[in-house]
Amino acid sequence: MQNKQTNTGRWKMLAVLAVCAGPIVASYITYYVIKPEGRTNFGTLIDPRQYPIPAMASTTLDGKPQGLDAYKGKWIMLKVGPSDCQEDCQDQLYAMRQLRTMQGKEADRIERVWLITDREPLETMLLRVNDGTRMLRAPAATVEKWLPIDTSAKNGDRASDHVYLIDPLGNLMMRFPKGAVSSDTEQVKKVHKDLSKLLKASAIG
């Protein structure tokens, strides 16, 4: 009798998981398998099974432990890099803010996160103009090991050159080209198109 109840409980749990994961799985099938004529994506698709959010000793700016897992359930636009945020870095942060706003009523489904890869202080003005961006400090070595870069780049490539997208289940699934999330309006429009398609295809997050 006990074994029967245990098996019934397991089947119920699997059914719940299937219902929850169904929409995100469907969106991946749309992108990876079903390729309607004329459909293209600007960002580079990444196999989400290979890049789940890793365990890392990340903290908030005031030193409290917090990981990217805290934002599961939403789509995460992720940038990484040191606290010395120069022009390219500032352009990325600004463009991420604009991209979220461009999604209109879907904007609340997106979180913007900056993983800061050192312990140096941030400029007060940088904090003010990027209010709403989640900022976490994380070990540079762990971040670099996790995030795939463009190995075909002629002049070298770094994770900080890109903005990445994490799905609501906590898996890395897209990398946008170097310079795409920037002050270049035409490039940002292409990124916006990818985000819009993903949000439309997925019923969760």
LINPEWO-V228391 format. One record per residue. RES is the residue in one small letter. PSI is psi in degrees with one decimal (999 if undefined). OMEGA is omega as a letter, one per 20 degrees, with the letter a starting at -180 (999 if undefined). D_FIRST is the distance of its C-alpha to the first C-alpha in Angstrom with 2 decimals. Layout:
# LINPEWO-V228391
res=RES psi=PSI omega=OMEGA d_first=D_FIRST
res=RES psi=PSI omega=OMEGA d_first=D_FIRST
This chain:
# LINPEWO-V228391
res=m psi=-42.9 omega=a d_first=0.00
res=q psi=-40.8 omega=r d_first=3.78
res=n psi=-38.5 omega=r d_first=5.44
res=k psi=-42.3 omega=r d_first=5.12
res=q psi=-38.9 omega=r d_first=6.35
res=t psi=-45.9 omega=r d_first=8.67
res=n psi=-40.7 omega=r d_first=10.01
res=t psi=-41.4 omega=r d_first=10.67
res=g psi=-38.9 omega=r d_first=12.45
res=r psi=-42.9 omega=r d_first=14.43
res=w psi=-38.9 omega=r d_first=15.61
res=k psi=-41.9 omega=r d_first=16.74
res=m psi=-43.1 omega=r d_first=18.59
res=l psi=-37.3 omega=r d_first=20.25
res=a psi=-41.4 omega=r d_first=21.31
res=v psi=-44.0 omega=r d_first=22.92
res=l psi=-40.3 omega=a d_first=24.69
res=a psi=-41.2 omega=r d_first=25.97
res=v psi=-42.4 omega=a d_first=27.41
res=c psi=-40.5 omega=a d_first=29.09
res=a psi=-16.3 omega=a d_first=30.51
res=g psi=-51.1 omega=a d_first=31.53
res=p psi=-41.1 omega=a d_first=34.96
res=i psi=-36.3 omega=r d_first=36.06
res=v psi=-40.8 omega=r d_first=34.99
res=a psi=-39.0 omega=r d_first=36.99
res=s psi=-36.5 omega=r d_first=39.99
res=y psi=-38.5 omega=r d_first=39.92
res=i psi=-40.5 omega=r d_first=39.76
res=t psi=-41.2 omega=a d_first=42.76
res=y psi=-40.0 omega=a d_first=44.68
res=y psi=-30.4 omega=a d_first=43.74
res=v psi=-54.8 omega=a d_first=43.25
res=i psi=112.3 omega=a d_first=44.88
res=k psi=81.8 omega=r d_first=48.51
res=p psi=148.2 omega=a d_first=50.52
res=e psi=133.0 omega=r d_first=54.18
res=g psi=-9.5 omega=a d_first=56.09
res=r psi=127.5 omega=r d_first=53.13
res=t psi=160.1 omega=r d_first=53.71
res=n psi=142.1 omega=a d_first=52.48
res=f psi=-43.8 omega=r d_first=54.87
res=g psi=159.8 omega=r d_first=52.51
res=t psi=120.6 omega=r d_first=51.13
res=l psi=140.4 omega=a d_first=47.48
res=i psi=137.0 omega=r d_first=45.32
res=d psi=109.4 omega=a d_first=42.03
res=p psi=-21.3 omega=a d_first=39.66
res=r psi=-22.5 omega=a d_first=37.15
res=q psi=-12.8 omega=a d_first=39.83
res=y psi=57.3 omega=r d_first=40.91
res=p psi=159.3 omega=r d_first=38.22
res=i psi=122.8 omega=a d_first=39.64
res=p psi=163.4 omega=r d_first=40.06
res=a psi=127.1 omega=r d_first=39.66
res=m psi=148.3 omega=a d_first=43.14
res=a psi=64.2 omega=a d_first=44.77
res=s psi=152.9 omega=a d_first=46.02
res=t psi=164.4 omega=r d_first=47.30
res=t psi=173.8 omega=a d_first=48.93
res=l psi=-25.8 omega=r d_first=52.72
res=d psi=13.7 omega=r d_first=52.58
res=g psi=5.0 omega=r d_first=50.44
res=k psi=135.0 omega=r d_first=46.98
res=p psi=129.1 omega=r d_first=44.12
res=q psi=136.5 omega=a d_first=42.95
res=g psi=175.1 omega=r d_first=41.83
res=l psi=-22.0 omega=r d_first=41.83
res=d psi=-24.0 omega=a d_first=38.11
res=a psi=-19.7 omega=a d_first=39.30
res=y psi=11.7 omega=r d_first=40.50
res=k psi=147.9 omega=a d_first=37.47
res=g psi=-11.3 omega=r d_first=36.91
res=k psi=161.8 omega=r d_first=40.60
res=w psi=135.9 omega=a d_first=42.97
res=i psi=120.7 omega=r d_first=44.99
res=m psi=119.8 omega=a d_first=48.60
res=l psi=128.0 omega=r d_first=49.21
res=k psi=154.1 omega=r d_first=52.53
res=v psi=159.0 omega=r d_first=53.19
res=g psi=172.2 omega=a d_first=56.32
res=p psi=167.6 omega=a d_first=58.43
res=s psi=-22.2 omega=r d_first=59.60
res=d psi=84.6 omega=a d_first=63.10
res=c psi=98.4 omega=a d_first=62.53
res=q psi=-168.2 omega=a d_first=65.56
res=e psi=-47.8 omega=a d_first=66.50
res=d psi=-41.8 omega=r d_first=63.93
res=c psi=-45.2 omega=r d_first=61.13
res=q psi=-36.9 omega=r d_first=62.37
res=d psi=-41.2 omega=r d_first=62.59
res=q psi=-47.7 omega=a d_first=58.94
res=l psi=-41.6 omega=r d_first=57.84
res=y psi=-44.7 omega=a d_first=60.05
res=a psi=-36.7 omega=r d_first=58.89
res=m psi=-40.8 omega=r d_first=55.20
res=r psi=-43.5 omega=r d_first=56.03
res=q psi=-41.2 omega=a d_first=57.88
res=l psi=-39.2 omega=r d_first=55.15
res=r psi=-44.7 omega=r d_first=52.59
res=t psi=-36.4 omega=a d_first=55.08
res=m psi=-17.9 omega=a d_first=55.81
res=q psi=-3.6 omega=r d_first=52.24
res=g psi=-126.4 omega=a d_first=53.09
res=k psi=-13.2 omega=r d_first=50.15
res=e psi=-1.2 omega=a d_first=47.77
res=a psi=-34.4 omega=a d_first=49.29
res=d psi=-10.1 omega=r d_first=46.59
res=r psi=-3.2 omega=a d_first=44.11
res=i psi=135.5 omega=r d_first=46.16
res=e psi=144.1 omega=r d_first=46.65
res=r psi=125.5 omega=a d_first=49.66
res=v psi=134.8 omega=r d_first=49.20
res=w psi=115.2 omega=r d_first=51.85
res=l psi=111.1 omega=a d_first=50.73
res=i psi=124.0 omega=a d_first=53.76
res=t psi=25.4 omega=r d_first=54.15
res=d psi=-176.1 omega=a d_first=56.39
res=r psi=13.1 omega=a d_first=56.97
res=e psi=152.1 omega=a d_first=60.35
res=p psi=153.0 omega=r d_first=60.99
res=l psi=148.8 omega=r d_first=61.00
res=e psi=139.2 omega=a d_first=64.02
res=t psi=-42.0 omega=a d_first=63.77
res=m psi=-36.3 omega=r d_first=64.99
res=l psi=-39.8 omega=r d_first=62.31
res=l psi=-41.2 omega=a d_first=59.64
res=r psi=-46.3 omega=a d_first=61.30
res=v psi=-14.8 omega=r d_first=61.71
res=n psi=30.1 omega=r d_first=58.12
res=d psi=130.7 omega=a d_first=56.48
res=g psi=-20.2 omega=r d_first=52.99
res=t psi=126.7 omega=r d_first=52.49
res=r psi=127.3 omega=a d_first=49.74
res=m psi=121.9 omega=r d_first=51.33
res=l psi=145.9 omega=r d_first=49.47
res=r psi=133.8 omega=a d_first=50.93
res=a psi=150.6 omega=a d_first=49.23
res=p psi=127.4 omega=a d_first=50.27
res=a psi=-40.9 omega=a d_first=52.56
res=a psi=-40.8 omega=r d_first=51.33
res=t psi=-42.2 omega=a d_first=47.68
res=v psi=-46.2 omega=a d_first=48.79
res=e psi=-36.1 omega=r d_first=51.11
res=k psi=-33.3 omega=a d_first=48.55
res=w psi=-46.2 omega=a d_first=46.02
res=l psi=123.8 omega=r d_first=48.29
res=p psi=139.3 omega=r d_first=49.69
res=i psi=177.4 omega=r d_first=53.40
res=d psi=97.8 omega=a d_first=55.76
res=t psi=-11.5 omega=r d_first=56.82
res=s psi=-3.9 omega=a d_first=59.40
res=a psi=131.9 omega=a d_first=61.40
res=k psi=-37.4 omega=a d_first=64.97
res=n psi=24.8 omega=a d_first=65.76
res=g psi=163.3 omega=a d_first=62.50
res=d psi=145.2 omega=r d_first=59.50
res=r psi=155.7 omega=r d_first=57.55
res=a psi=-32.7 omega=a d_first=54.34
res=s psi=-12.1 omega=r d_first=56.53
res=d psi=-15.3 omega=a d_first=58.37
res=h psi=163.1 omega=r d_first=55.38
res=v psi=135.7 omega=a d_first=53.03
res=y psi=161.8 omega=r d_first=49.39
res=l psi=130.4 omega=r d_first=46.60
res=i psi=135.7 omega=a d_first=42.99
res=d psi=169.8 omega=a d_first=40.28
res=p psi=-15.1 omega=r d_first=37.92
res=l psi=-3.4 omega=r d_first=35.13
res=g psi=25.6 omega=r d_first=37.47
res=n psi=134.9 omega=r d_first=38.86
res=l psi=130.6 omega=a d_first=42.55
res=m psi=-5.4 omega=r d_first=43.49
res=m psi=144.3 omega=r d_first=47.25
res=r psi=125.9 omega=r d_first=50.54
res=f psi=146.2 omega=a d_first=53.67
res=p psi=155.5 omega=r d_first=56.99
res=k psi=128.7 omega=r d_first=59.37
res=g psi=-2.9 omega=a d_first=61.50
res=a psi=-43.2 omega=r d_first=59.42
res=v psi=90.5 omega=a d_first=58.21
res=s psi=-159.8 omega=r d_first=61.71
res=s psi=-1.6 omega=r d_first=64.78
res=d psi=107.1 omega=a d_first=65.18
res=t psi=-41.6 omega=a d_first=64.48
res=e psi=-39.0 omega=r d_first=64.04
res=q psi=-42.6 omega=a d_first=61.48
res=v psi=-36.2 omega=r d_first=59.52
res=k psi=-36.7 omega=r d_first=59.46
res=k psi=-40.0 omega=r d_first=57.78
res=v psi=-42.7 omega=r d_first=55.09
res=h psi=-39.5 omega=a d_first=54.65
res=k psi=-42.5 omega=r d_first=54.10
res=d psi=-46.3 omega=a d_first=51.27
res=l psi=-42.6 omega=a d_first=49.57
res=s psi=-41.4 omega=r d_first=49.98
res=k psi=-41.5 omega=a d_first=48.44
res=l psi=-43.5 omega=r d_first=45.39
res=l psi=-36.1 omega=r d_first=44.83
res=k psi=-37.4 omega=a d_first=45.25
res=a psi=-24.5 omega=a d_first=42.83
res=s psi=134.6 omega=a d_first=40.07
res=a psi=-2.6 omega=r d_first=38.34
res=i psi=168.0 omega=a d_first=37.05
res=g psi=999 omega=999 d_first=39.05
